[in-house]
Amino acid sequence: MRIGLLGKKIGMTRVYDDKGKATAVTVIEAGGNVALQRKTTEKDGYSALQVGYGDQKESRVNKAELGHFKANGSTPKSVVKEFRLEEDLEDGVELDLSVNLFQAGQTVDVIGQSKGKGFQGVMKRHNYAGQGASHGSKMHRRNGSIGQGSTPGLVWKNTGMPGHMGDRRVTVQNLKILQVREADNVLLITGAIPGPNGGYVVVRPAKKSPLPEEAAK
């Protein structure tokens, strides 16, 4: 079972251990997750848990969404995501969707929407070296030739070109949870995660790392 949490990126800070070593961490507020719906193989064709996070006004959701929230005993939520499960959840089983779902030392994957950079050239977007920077050159930051002549007479796929950069779904894998602060409903996760401060993120147990013994039970 790989149930995760929805949260909001607060920002970055550093944590010192007993030896004075500093570790850069990202603070994620993950309190107030609510189980909205349990998807079953018999009824929906797959097993999943639908989770909502972040209260919002009723006027900001349509009638269908509002009815769904009320039918499941919840206020309207800003973010609704599903976590796929290997098998159906048993009826009547209470779920703890607090930050205690994770524990210090556990590895997680964090999914977020990266910062949008707008329309960028090849030097910023693809890390191209650029061309001559002196006055004699007229190709300073341009990409240069993008294809061949009559053979093959086309531009190869995946050729680095200027275009929109950022603002896409990014997953950072195998990050370590340094601290779980239940009183503040926050997770301190080592390293950087995608998106701006205030952006919504998904924190789930790492797919490429085994679950801790206590969490696996």
N, C-alpha and C positions, 0 to 999 in steps of 0.2 A: 504494500500500500504506500503510495507516494503523494499523500496530501500535503500541500504547502499553504502558504499564507500570502495575502495581498497586503501591500504596505505603501508607504510614502517615503521617498528619500529626503532626509532632513539636511544632510550635509556631511562633511568630513571633519575628523578631528584626530587626535593621537592619544594612545593609552600607554602608560608606563607600567612595566612589571616591577617586581621587587628588586631587580638588579639595575633599574634605571634605563632599561632598553625601551625605546619608543617604537610603537607600531601604528602605522596609519590605518584608520578604520573609517568605514562609512556607517552612519547612523540611520537606521530604518525604523520608522514608527509603524508597528504592525498590530495595534490594538483595535478591537471592534470588528473583527471578522465574523461573519454570520453565515451559517449553512442555510442556503435557500432551497435547495432541491437535491434529492438523491435520484440519480438516473440508474435504471436497472436494465439488465439485458432483456428481460421479458417484455418490458413496456417500451423502452427506448432503443433497444438493440445494442447498447453498450453500457458499461458501468462507469459512473463518474459522480463526483460531488460538486455541486454548483455553490460557489462562495461569493458573497458580496462584501464590499468594503466602502466606507466613506459615506456618511449621510448627506442627503441633498433634499431640496424642496420637492414637494409633490408636483408643483407646477412645471418642473423641469423634465418630467418623464411623461410618456404618452399613457393613454388609458390601459392599453394592454400590459405595459410594463408595471403600472401601478397595481393592476389587478393581480399580477403574478407576485409582487412583493407582499401585498396584503394577504393573499391566499397562503403564503408561507410564514405569516406572522412577523414580517419585517418592515421596517421603514424603507423608503426609496434609497438605493445605493448608487454611488457614482461609478463604481467599477464592479463588473460581474464577470467572473472567470470560472472555468471548469477544470477540475483535476481528474484525469483519467485514472481508473482503478483496475486492478487485475480481476477482481471479483466484486459482486454486489455487497454493499454494506448491510449488515443485519438490522432489521427494524428494532427500534427502541434503544439502540446503542447511542449513548451520548458522546458527542465529539468535543474535544478540547481544542478550540481554534485560537487559543491565546499564544503568546510568544513561547510558552512552555512546551509547545509542539516541537521546538528545537532545543538543543543543548549545546553548551560551550564545547568547542573542539570538533563539532560536526561540520562536514563539508556540504555546501549547498550550491545550487545554480541560481543566478539572479537574472531575470529577464526585464528589460526596460526599453523605452523608446529613446534612441540616441538624440543628442542635440542637433537641431537643424542648422546647417551652415550656408544654406542658400545655393545659388549657382556658383560653382568654383571651377577654376582652370585645372590643367593636368598636374601642375607642380604641387598644388595643395591637395588635390583630390587623389592623385595616384603616386605622389612623391617623386615625380620626374625631376631630373637634374636641371632642366631648362637648357637654353642655348647661350650664345655669346652675350655677355653683359656690357660690352664696350659700345662706343658710339657707332662703330662700323656695322654692327649687327642690327637687323630689324626684326629679329625673331626671339627676343629676349625670353619671354615666358610661354611661347607657343609650343604646340606639340610637334610640329614639323610634319614630315611625310607620314601618311597613314595607309598607304597601299602601294601596289606595284602597277606596272603598265598594262599592256593588253593581256598578259598572262600573270595571274588569273583574272585581272580586270575587276577586282572587287576589294572591298575593305573587310579584313578578317573579323570574325566575331570576337567580342571581348577586347577589342582594341581600346586602349585608354583614351578617353575623350573628355572634354569639359562637360559638366552637367550638374544636376542636383546632388548635393552631398549631405549626408546625415538624415535625421528624422526617419529612422527605420528601426525595426525590432532587432534588438541585439541581446544575445545570451552570453553571459560570462560564467564559465564553468569552474567548479572545484575551488570555490572560495571558502575560507574557514571562518566559522563563527567564533569570535573571541570572547564575547560576553552576551549573556541573556539577562536583561534587566526587567524583571516582571513588574516592579513598581512603576516604571516609566513606560512600559509597553514598547520597549525598543530592543532591537538587535544591533550589536556592534559586529560588523563583518569586515574582515581584513581586505584591504585593497580598494580599488575604485569600481563603481558600477555605472551602467549607462544612464544617461539622462540628466536633466537639470535638478537642482534642489526643488522639492515640491512635486516632482514627477512620480507617477505611480509605477510600482515595480511588483514583480511576482518572485517570491522566494520559495524554492522547492528543494527537497532533498536531492543531492547530486546524483545524476543518472549513472555516472561512471565510477561512483564510490559506493561501497556497501553501507547500509544503514547501521548506526550504533546498535548494540545488543538490546538496550532498553527500548529504543524506538521501533525495533523490528518486531517486538512481541505484540 
